[in-house]
């Protein structure tokens, strides 16, 4: 489905997010730290008309998860809500200054093998908003048209000997993007289809466990 980048699409997605039966937020287990990521909706590039979401490739100089695909985000500071953390991290990583009025909704918290409980925050970025990546954190920024994540064959699930859970993968430009990013993008795809699909049990590849 093509979703034009306009007020009608914004209202439709906000309505779908409002209708999503999010699992109740809970305090993370003692071993998990609270974090948040931004699922930012923007205008697709050039000939790729419609609405897209932003994915980043993390800088190779970062201490953790260097060179991996990610949604903008990070750890919540002391006393910070997930929405506040997602907005702050988005500004620090991509120079996008969005506010609470740009929030369309929240998805389920996702626990990671690396010790975080991540809250995905869905945001709408205005057409005139410039993206200025911070090179210390971001190697590149990619606009993924929503129609691409809504295709039937772009997500798959594989077994690994180290876990009973299925590893979810998202295929993008002949590469695989894995959980947690793939799991949260997949749940957002399901929200767009009006489905309350849970993803917390979807596994990450072993290289992302640290």
Backbone as numpy.savetxt, mean C-alpha at the origin, in Angstrom:
# Nx Ny Nz CAx CAy CAz Cx Cy Cz
-11.46 -2.41 -15.46 -12.31 -1.21 -15.46 -11.43 0.03 -15.46
-11.75 0.97 -16.35 -11.03 2.24 -16.34 -11.70 3.18 -15.36
-10.91 3.77 -14.47 -11.45 4.69 -13.47 -10.83 6.06 -13.70
-11.57 6.98 -14.34 -11.02 8.32 -14.59 -10.59 8.97 -13.28
-9.56 9.81 -13.39 -9.08 10.50 -12.19 -9.91 11.77 -12.03
-11.06 11.61 -11.37 -11.98 12.74 -11.22 -12.77 12.60 -9.93
-13.62 13.59 -9.66 -14.37 13.60 -8.41 -15.33 12.43 -8.30
-15.86 11.98 -9.43 -16.77 10.83 -9.38 -16.04 9.58 -8.90
-14.84 9.35 -9.44 -14.05 8.20 -9.00 -13.67 8.35 -7.53
-13.30 9.56 -7.13 -12.95 9.78 -5.72 -14.13 9.42 -4.81
-15.31 9.88 -5.16 -16.49 9.59 -4.34 -16.80 8.10 -4.35
-16.67 7.46 -5.51 -16.97 6.03 -5.59 -16.01 5.21 -4.71
-14.72 5.53 -4.79 -13.75 4.77 -3.99 -13.92 5.08 -2.51
-14.23 6.32 -2.17 -14.49 6.65 -0.77 -15.69 5.84 -0.26
-16.71 5.70 -1.10 -17.87 4.91 -0.70 -17.54 3.44 -0.52
-16.70 2.90 -1.40 -16.28 1.50 -1.27 -15.46 1.29 0.00
-14.59 2.25 0.31 -13.80 2.16 1.54 -14.70 2.25 2.77
-15.70 3.12 2.72 -16.63 3.26 3.84 -17.44 1.99 4.04
-17.73 1.29 2.95 -18.50 0.05 3.04 -17.67 -1.17 3.39
-16.36 -1.02 3.41 -15.48 -2.13 3.74 -15.56 -2.40 5.24
-15.84 -3.65 5.61 -15.96 -4.04 7.02 -14.58 -4.32 7.59
-13.88 -3.25 7.92 -12.52 -3.39 8.44 -12.54 -4.12 9.78
-11.59 -5.04 9.97 -11.48 -5.69 11.27 -11.14 -4.66 12.34
-11.67 -4.79 13.54 -11.39 -3.80 14.58 -9.90 -3.64 14.82
-9.47 -2.40 14.95 -8.06 -2.14 15.26 -7.75 -2.67 16.65
-6.56 -3.21 16.83 -6.16 -3.73 18.13 -4.73 -3.33 18.41
-4.37 -3.36 19.67 -2.98 -3.08 20.03 -2.10 -4.22 19.53
-0.95 -3.89 18.97 -0.09 -4.96 18.46 0.44 -5.83 19.59
0.77 -7.07 19.23 1.43 -7.94 20.20 2.72 -7.28 20.66
3.21 -7.63 21.85 4.43 -6.98 22.37 5.60 -7.00 21.40
5.66 -8.01 20.54 6.79 -8.11 19.62 6.62 -7.26 18.36
5.42 -6.69 18.17 5.15 -5.92 16.96 5.13 -4.43 17.25
5.63 -3.66 16.30 5.63 -2.21 16.41 4.60 -1.65 15.43
3.92 -0.59 15.84 2.88 0.00 14.99 3.51 0.77 13.83
2.96 0.58 12.63 3.43 1.28 11.44 2.24 1.58 10.55
2.46 2.40 9.53 1.40 2.76 8.58 1.99 2.95 7.21
1.20 2.65 6.18 1.59 2.93 4.80 0.46 3.68 4.12
0.81 4.36 3.04 -0.16 5.13 2.26 -0.42 4.46 0.93
-1.69 4.15 0.65 -2.11 3.75 -0.68 -2.62 5.03 -1.33
-1.73 5.68 -2.09 -2.01 7.02 -2.63 -2.54 6.90 -4.04
-3.70 7.48 -4.28 -4.31 7.46 -5.60 -4.00 8.76 -6.33
-3.46 8.62 -7.53 -3.00 9.75 -8.33 -3.47 9.56 -9.77
-3.19 10.54 -10.59 -3.49 10.42 -12.02 -2.41 9.55 -12.67
-2.84 8.64 -13.54 -1.89 7.77 -14.24 -1.01 8.58 -15.17
0.15 8.02 -15.51 1.10 8.69 -16.38 0.59 8.82 -17.81
0.86 9.96 -18.43 0.72 10.18 -19.86 -0.40 9.44 -20.53
-0.03 8.53 -21.44 -1.03 7.79 -22.22 -1.84 6.83 -21.36
-1.33 6.52 -20.16 -2.04 5.62 -19.25 -3.11 6.41 -18.50
-4.22 6.69 -19.16 -5.25 7.52 -18.55 -5.93 6.79 -17.40
-6.48 7.57 -16.47 -7.21 6.99 -15.36 -6.52 7.22 -14.04
-6.95 6.45 -13.05 -6.44 6.56 -11.68 -5.41 5.47 -11.43
-4.35 5.83 -10.72 -3.27 4.90 -10.42 -2.94 4.98 -8.93
-2.19 3.99 -8.44 -1.64 4.08 -7.08 -0.13 4.13 -7.16
0.48 4.70 -6.12 1.92 4.87 -6.11 2.62 3.70 -5.42
3.64 3.18 -6.07 4.56 2.23 -5.45 5.97 2.80 -5.56
6.79 2.51 -4.57 8.17 2.97 -4.61 9.12 1.78 -4.59
10.30 2.02 -5.13 11.40 1.08 -4.98 12.34 1.69 -3.96
12.56 0.99 -2.86 13.33 1.54 -1.76 14.81 1.72 -2.15
15.41 2.77 -1.61 16.81 3.07 -1.92 17.73 1.94 -1.48
18.80 1.72 -2.23 19.74 0.65 -1.92 20.59 0.96 -0.69
20.58 2.22 -0.24 21.38 2.62 0.92 20.65 2.41 2.25
19.37 2.04 2.21 18.62 1.87 3.45 19.11 0.65 4.23
18.96 0.73 5.54 19.46 -0.36 6.40 18.60 -1.61 6.27
17.28 -1.43 6.17 16.36 -2.57 6.12 15.56 -2.56 4.82
15.34 -3.75 4.28 14.51 -3.94 3.09 14.96 -3.06 1.92
16.24 -2.90 1.78 16.78 -2.07 0.68 16.46 -2.70 -0.67
16.15 -1.85 -1.63 15.90 -2.32 -2.98 14.59 -3.07 -3.16
13.71 -3.06 -2.16 12.45 -3.78 -2.27 11.32 -2.82 -2.65
10.26 -3.39 -3.24 9.07 -2.62 -3.56 8.29 -2.32 -2.29
7.70 -1.13 -2.23 6.98 -0.76 -1.01 5.96 0.32 -1.31
4.96 0.39 -0.45 4.08 1.54 -0.37 4.76 2.57 0.52
4.59 3.86 0.27 5.20 4.87 1.15 4.71 4.68 2.58
5.62 4.77 3.54 5.19 4.62 4.93 6.35 4.25 5.83
6.01 3.97 7.10 7.03 3.63 8.06 6.45 3.53 9.46
7.32 3.49 10.43 6.93 3.29 11.83 6.23 4.52 12.38
5.22 4.28 13.22 4.52 5.37 13.90 5.41 5.92 15.02
5.52 7.24 15.10 6.21 7.87 16.21 5.36 7.76 17.47
5.98 7.99 18.61 5.27 7.94 19.90 4.08 8.89 19.88
2.89 8.34 20.22 1.68 9.14 20.29 1.04 9.46 18.95
1.59 8.92 17.86 1.10 9.21 16.53 0.07 8.18 16.09
-1.03 8.61 15.47 -2.00 7.68 14.91 -1.48 7.15 13.57
-2.04 6.02 13.11 -1.63 5.53 11.79 -1.86 6.55 10.67
-2.95 7.29 10.72 -3.20 8.30 9.68 -2.13 9.38 9.75
-1.82 9.85 10.93 -0.77 10.87 11.07 0.57 10.36 10.57
0.88 9.10 10.89 2.15 8.52 10.46 2.21 8.38 8.94
1.12 7.92 8.33 1.10 7.76 6.87 1.28 9.10 6.18
0.62 10.15 6.68 0.75 11.47 6.08 2.16 12.02 6.25
2.74 11.83 7.42 4.11 12.31 7.66 5.12 11.58 6.77
5.02 10.26 6.74 5.96 9.47 5.94 5.81 9.79 4.44
4.59 10.02 4.01 4.36 10.36 2.61 5.06 11.67 2.25
4.99 12.63 3.15 5.66 13.91 2.92 7.18 13.74 2.95
7.69 12.94 3.89 9.13 12.76 4.02 9.70 11.99 2.82
8.98 11.00 2.31 9.49 10.16 1.23 9.27 10.76 -0.16
8.08 11.35 -0.36 7.70 11.78 -1.71 7.37 13.26 -1.82
7.47 14.00 -0.72 7.18 15.42 -0.77 5.72 15.75 -0.96
4.83 14.78 -0.77 3.39 15.00 -0.93 2.81 15.50 0.38
2.23 16.70 0.36 1.65 17.30 1.56 0.14 17.12 1.51
-0.34 15.97 1.95 -1.78 15.71 2.02 -2.24 15.85 3.47
-3.54 15.91 3.66 -4.08 16.10 4.99 -5.19 15.13 5.31
-5.76 15.20 6.51 -6.83 14.28 6.91 -8.02 14.30 5.96
-8.28 15.43 5.31 -9.39 15.50 4.37 -9.19 14.70 3.11
-7.96 14.24 2.88 -7.64 13.43 1.69 -7.73 11.94 1.97
-8.04 11.56 3.21 -8.14 10.15 3.58 -9.48 9.59 3.10
-9.43 8.49 2.34 -10.64 7.83 1.87 -11.05 6.67 2.75
-10.10 6.10 3.49 -10.44 4.97 4.36 -9.21 4.23 4.82
-9.44 3.20 5.64 -8.38 2.35 6.17 -8.67 0.90 5.80
-7.62 0.14 5.57 -7.76 -1.30 5.36 -7.37 -2.03 6.64
-7.39 -3.36 6.59 -7.05 -4.16 7.78 -5.58 -4.01 8.14
-5.29 -4.08 9.43 -3.89 -4.14 9.87 -3.25 -5.44 9.37
-1.98 -5.32 8.97 -1.25 -6.48 8.45 0.00 -6.71 9.30
0.12 -7.89 9.95 1.32 -8.18 10.75 2.44 -8.72 9.86
3.64 -8.19 10.04 4.75 -8.63 9.20 5.72 -9.53 9.97
6.46 -10.32 9.24 7.48 -11.18 9.82 8.64 -10.37 10.39
8.80 -9.13 9.91 9.91 -8.30 10.38 9.55 -7.50 11.64
8.34 -7.74 12.19 8.03 -7.17 13.50 7.15 -5.94 13.53
6.34 -5.73 12.49 5.47 -4.56 12.44 4.01 -4.94 12.25
3.12 -4.10 12.77 1.70 -4.20 12.48 1.35 -2.96 11.67
1.08 -3.16 10.38 0.95 -2.05 9.43 -0.52 -1.74 9.15
-0.87 -0.47 9.27 -2.21 0.00 8.89 -2.13 0.68 7.53
-2.82 0.17 6.51 -2.85 0.85 5.20 -3.90 1.98 5.21
-3.48 3.16 4.78 -4.35 4.34 4.73 -4.54 4.71 3.26
-5.78 4.73 2.79 -6.08 5.06 1.39 -6.25 6.58 1.28
-5.51 7.20 0.35 -5.49 8.65 0.21 -5.70 9.05 -1.24
-6.28 10.23 -1.43 -6.48 10.80 -2.76 -5.58 12.03 -2.90
-4.71 12.03 -3.90 -3.81 13.16 -4.15 -4.37 14.02 -5.27
-4.39 15.31 -5.07 -4.93 16.22 -6.07 -4.06 16.22 -7.33
-4.69 16.55 -8.45 -4.01 16.46 -9.74 -2.79 17.38 -9.80
-2.81 18.49 -9.06 -1.71 19.46 -9.13 -0.58 19.15 -8.16
-0.71 18.07 -7.38 0.28 17.76 -6.35 1.55 17.20 -6.98
2.68 17.85 -6.71 3.96 17.40 -7.26 4.55 16.29 -6.40
5.23 15.33 -7.03 5.91 14.24 -6.33 7.40 14.50 -6.40
8.03 14.64 -5.22 9.45 14.94 -5.14 10.12 13.88 -4.27
10.56 12.77 -4.85 11.12 11.67 -4.07 12.37 12.08 -3.30
12.49 11.58 -2.08 13.68 11.78 -1.26 14.68 10.69 -1.65
15.81 11.03 -2.28 16.74 10.00 -2.77 17.36 9.17 -1.66
17.34 9.67 -0.44 17.88 8.88 0.67 16.98 7.70 1.01
15.72 7.76 0.59 14.77 6.71 0.93 14.19 6.01 -0.29
14.10 6.72 -1.40 13.35 6.22 -2.56 14.24 6.21 -3.81
14.37 5.04 -4.43 15.14 4.94 -5.66 14.31 5.36 -6.87
13.02 5.00 -6.87 12.14 5.36 -7.97 10.68 5.27 -7.52
9.82 5.98 -8.25 8.38 6.01 -7.96 7.64 5.53 -9.20
6.61 4.70 -8.99 5.88 4.10 -10.10 4.38 4.28 -9.90
3.70 4.66 -10.98 2.24 4.82 -10.95 1.63 3.57 -11.58
0.91 2.80 -10.76 0.30 1.55 -11.21 -1.18 1.80 -11.47
-1.63 1.81 -12.74 -3.06 2.02 -13.00 -3.93 1.01 -12.25
-5.03 1.48 -11.71 -5.90 0.58 -10.95 -6.42 -0.55 -11.83
-6.60 -0.29 -13.11 -7.08 -1.37 -13.98 -6.07 -2.50 -14.06
-4.78 -2.20 -13.82 -3.77 -3.26 -13.83 -3.91 -4.18 -12.62
-4.19 -3.62 -11.45 -4.31 -4.48 -10.26 -5.65 -5.21 -10.25
-6.59 -4.79 -11.09 -7.90 -5.44 -11.13 -7.95 -6.59 -12.12
-6.88 -6.84 -12.85 -6.85 -7.98 -13.76 -6.80 -9.30 -12.99
-7.40 -10.33 -13.55 -7.53 -11.60 -12.84 -6.20 -12.31 -12.64
-5.22 -12.08 -13.54 -4.03 -12.92 -13.54 -2.78 -12.25 -12.97
-2.90 -11.07 -12.33 -1.69 -10.38 -11.87 -1.28 -10.79 -10.46
-2.15 -11.45 -9.72 -1.80 -11.96 -8.39 -1.77 -13.48 -8.45
-0.78 -14.08 -7.78 -0.81 -15.52 -7.62 -0.34 -15.88 -6.23
-0.49 -17.16 -5.90 -0.22 -17.65 -4.54 0.61 -18.92 -4.65
1.73 -18.95 -3.93 2.63 -20.09 -4.02 2.94 -20.62 -2.62
3.29 -21.89 -2.57 3.65 -22.54 -1.31 5.16 -22.48 -1.10
5.57 -22.40 0.17 6.98 -22.48 0.51 7.13 -23.49 1.66
8.27 -24.18 1.75 8.43 -25.20 2.79 8.50 -24.61 4.20
8.85 -23.33 4.30 9.05 -22.73 5.63 7.75 -22.32 6.32
6.60 -22.39 5.63 5.36 -21.90 6.23 4.16 -22.63 5.63
3.10 -22.73 6.45 1.85 -23.30 5.95 1.03 -22.26 5.19
1.39 -20.99 5.35 0.67 -19.94 4.66 1.08 -19.81 3.20
0.18 -19.30 2.39 0.47 -19.08 0.98 1.18 -17.74 0.80
2.22 -17.73 -0.02 2.91 -16.49 -0.36 2.17 -15.82 -1.51
1.78 -14.56 -1.32 1.11 -13.82 -2.39 2.14 -13.03 -3.18
1.96 -13.00 -4.51 2.85 -12.26 -5.39 2.01 -11.43 -6.37
2.50 -10.24 -6.66 1.88 -9.34 -7.64 2.87 -9.13 -8.77
2.47 -9.46 -9.98 3.37 -9.35 -11.12 3.29 -7.95 -11.71
4.44 -7.29 -11.82 4.51 -5.94 -12.37 5.76 -5.84 -13.25
5.56 -5.58 -14.54 6.66 -5.41 -15.48 7.69 -6.54 -15.38
7.22 -7.76 -15.48 8.06 -8.97 -15.47 8.78 -9.20 -14.15
8.34 -8.53 -13.10 8.89 -8.75 -11.76 7.77 -9.19 -10.83
8.16 -9.75 -9.69 7.18 -10.08 -8.66 7.35 -9.15 -7.47
6.25 -8.55 -7.05 6.20 -7.78 -5.81 5.51 -8.65 -4.79
6.13 -8.79 -3.61 5.64 -9.72 -2.60 4.97 -8.99 -1.43
4.40 -9.80 -0.52 3.85 -9.24 0.71 5.00 -8.70 1.56
4.74 -7.68 2.40 3.42 -7.15 2.73 2.79 -6.27 1.67
3.59 -5.66 0.79 3.03 -4.74 -0.21 1.98 -5.43 -1.06
2.28 -6.61 -1.58 1.33 -7.31 -2.45 0.04 -7.63 -1.72
0.13 -8.01 -0.43 -1.07 -8.35 0.33 -1.99 -7.14 0.49
-1.41 -5.98 0.77 -2.23 -4.79 0.98 -2.81 -4.26 -0.33
-2.04 -4.33 -1.41 -2.56 -3.94 -2.72 -3.68 -4.89 -3.13
-3.51 -6.18 -2.84 -4.54 -7.16 -3.16 -5.83 -6.87 -2.39
-5.71 -6.56 -1.11 -6.93 -6.25 -0.36 -7.61 -5.00 -0.90
-6.81 -3.99 -1.31 -7.41 -2.80 -1.90 -8.13 -3.17 -3.21
-7.53 -4.04 -4.02 -8.19 -4.52 -5.24 -9.54 -5.15 -4.90
-9.58 -5.94 -3.84 -10.82 -6.58 -3.42 -11.84 -5.56 -2.93
-11.39 -4.52 -2.23 -12.30 -3.44 -1.81 -12.92 -2.77 -3.03
-12.13 -2.54 -4.07 -12.65 -1.93 -5.29 -13.74 -2.80 -5.92
-13.67 -4.10 -5.68 -14.67 -5.03 -6.21 -15.83 -5.22 -5.24
-15.80 -4.53 -4.09 -16.87 -4.65 -3.12 -16.80 -5.88 -2.25
-15.58 -6.46 -2.13 -15.42 -7.68 -1.35 -14.60 -7.43 -0.08
-15.02 -8.02 1.02 -14.29 -7.94 2.29 -13.37 -9.16 2.39
-12.23 -9.09 1.75 -11.28 -10.20 1.69 -10.16 -9.96 2.69
-9.88 -10.95 3.52 -8.84 -10.81 4.55 -7.49 -11.27 4.01
-6.42 -10.62 4.47 -5.09 -10.92 3.92 -4.04 -11.17 5.00
-4.41 -11.07 6.28 -3.40 -11.18 7.34 -2.71 -12.54 7.34
-3.37 -13.56 6.80 -2.77 -14.89 6.79 -1.95 -15.15 5.54
-1.88 -14.19 4.63 -1.06 -14.36 3.43 0.40 -14.14 3.80
1.24 -15.06 3.37 2.63 -15.12 3.81 3.54 -14.22 2.99
4.65 -13.87 3.60 5.73 -13.15 2.93 6.84 -14.13 2.54
7.63 -13.81 1.52 8.76 -14.67 1.19 9.81 -14.62 2.30
10.61 -15.63 2.39 11.57 -15.73 3.50 12.54 -14.55 3.54
12.92 -14.00 2.37 13.87 -12.89 2.40 13.32 -11.64 3.08
11.97 -11.57 3.23 11.36 -10.41 3.88 11.09 -10.65 5.36
11.53 -11.79 5.90 11.24 -12.10 7.30 12.13 -11.33 8.26
13.18 -10.69 7.78 14.10 -9.97 8.67 13.86 -8.48 8.63
